[in-house]
Amino acid sequence: MARTDLEINSCLGTIGLGRARRLLLTGETVNAQEALTMGLVDQVVPADSLAAVAEEVASQFLSMSRDVLTSQKKIVTNWLNLRCTRAYPRQ
């Protein structure tokens, strides 16, 4: 499965087919609060705090072992692939 397919299928699983279809067909955009409610983002911060929060999140990742982070990314990708394959089997 191509990365783009995985991202689209992940989005469908996150926000649902109906919402995804509406957003894609209408070109409608969503604000930060709507994106948070839909699960497209996991945190919304005020603009004046953005740089500090971004640095905090980046330092959390930088403090992790590279091997552990790589392993976790593979686990998540495999889980998404499995979920997408079951939900949207290729014919």
C-alpha positions as CSV (number, residue, x, y, z in Angstrom):
1,M,0.0,0.0,0.0
2,A,1.4,3.4,-1.0
3,R,2.0,6.0,1.7
4,T,-0.7,8.2,0.2
5,D,-3.2,5.3,0.4
6,L,-2.3,4.7,4.0
7,E,-2.7,8.4,4.8
8,I,-6.1,8.6,3.1
9,N,-7.3,5.4,4.7
10,S,-6.0,6.6,8.1
11,C,-8.0,9.8,7.6
12,L,-11.1,7.9,6.7
13,G,-10.7,5.8,9.9
14,T,-10.2,8.9,11.9
15,I,-13.0,11.3,10.7
16,G,-15.3,8.8,9.0
17,L,-16.2,8.3,5.4
18,G,-19.1,10.8,5.4
19,R,-17.0,13.7,6.7
20,A,-14.0,12.8,4.5
21,R,-16.2,12.7,1.4
22,R,-17.8,16.0,2.3
23,L,-14.4,17.7,2.8
24,L,-13.0,16.3,-0.4
25,L,-16.0,17.0,-2.6
26,T,-16.7,20.5,-1.3
27,G,-13.2,21.7,-0.6
28,E,-14.5,22.8,2.8
29,T,-11.9,23.7,5.3
30,V,-12.1,23.2,9.1
31,N,-10.8,25.4,11.9
32,A,-8.5,24.3,14.7
33,Q,-11.3,23.4,17.1
34,E,-13.2,21.4,14.4
35,A,-9.9,19.5,13.5
36,L,-9.4,18.7,17.2
37,T,-13.0,17.5,17.5
38,M,-12.6,15.3,14.4
39,G,-9.3,13.8,15.7
40,L,-7.2,15.3,12.9
41,V,-5.0,17.0,15.4
42,D,-4.3,16.0,19.0
43,Q,-3.6,19.5,20.4
44,V,-4.6,23.1,19.7
45,V,-2.5,25.9,21.3
46,P,-2.7,29.7,21.1
47,A,-0.6,31.2,18.3
48,D,1.6,33.0,20.9
49,S,2.5,29.6,22.5
50,L,3.0,27.6,19.2
51,A,6.8,27.9,19.1
52,A,7.3,26.9,22.7
53,V,4.9,23.9,22.4
54,A,6.5,22.8,19.2
55,E,9.9,22.9,20.8
56,E,8.6,20.9,23.8
57,V,7.1,18.2,21.6
58,A,10.3,18.1,19.4
59,S,12.5,17.7,22.5
60,Q,10.3,14.8,23.7
61,F,11.0,13.1,20.4
62,L,14.7,14.0,20.5
63,S,15.0,12.5,24.0
64,M,13.8,9.1,22.8
65,S,16.1,6.4,21.7
66,R,16.3,6.4,17.9
67,D,15.8,2.6,17.9
68,V,12.7,2.9,20.1
69,L,11.2,5.7,18.0
70,T,11.9,3.7,14.8
71,S,10.3,0.6,16.3
72,Q,7.2,2.6,17.4
73,K,6.8,4.1,14.0
74,K,6.9,0.7,12.4
75,I,4.3,-0.7,14.9
76,V,1.9,2.2,14.2
77,T,2.4,1.9,10.4
78,N,1.8,-1.9,10.5
79,W,-1.3,-1.4,12.7
80,L,-2.7,1.2,10.2
81,N,-1.9,-1.1,7.3
82,L,-3.7,-4.0,9.0
83,R,-6.7,-1.8,9.9
84,C,-6.9,-0.4,6.3
85,T,-6.6,-3.8,4.7
86,R,-9.5,-5.1,6.8
87,A,-11.6,-2.0,6.3
88,Y,-10.9,-1.5,2.6
89,P,-9.8,-4.8,1.1
90,R,-8.2,-4.5,-2.4
91,Q,-10.2,-6.3,-5.1
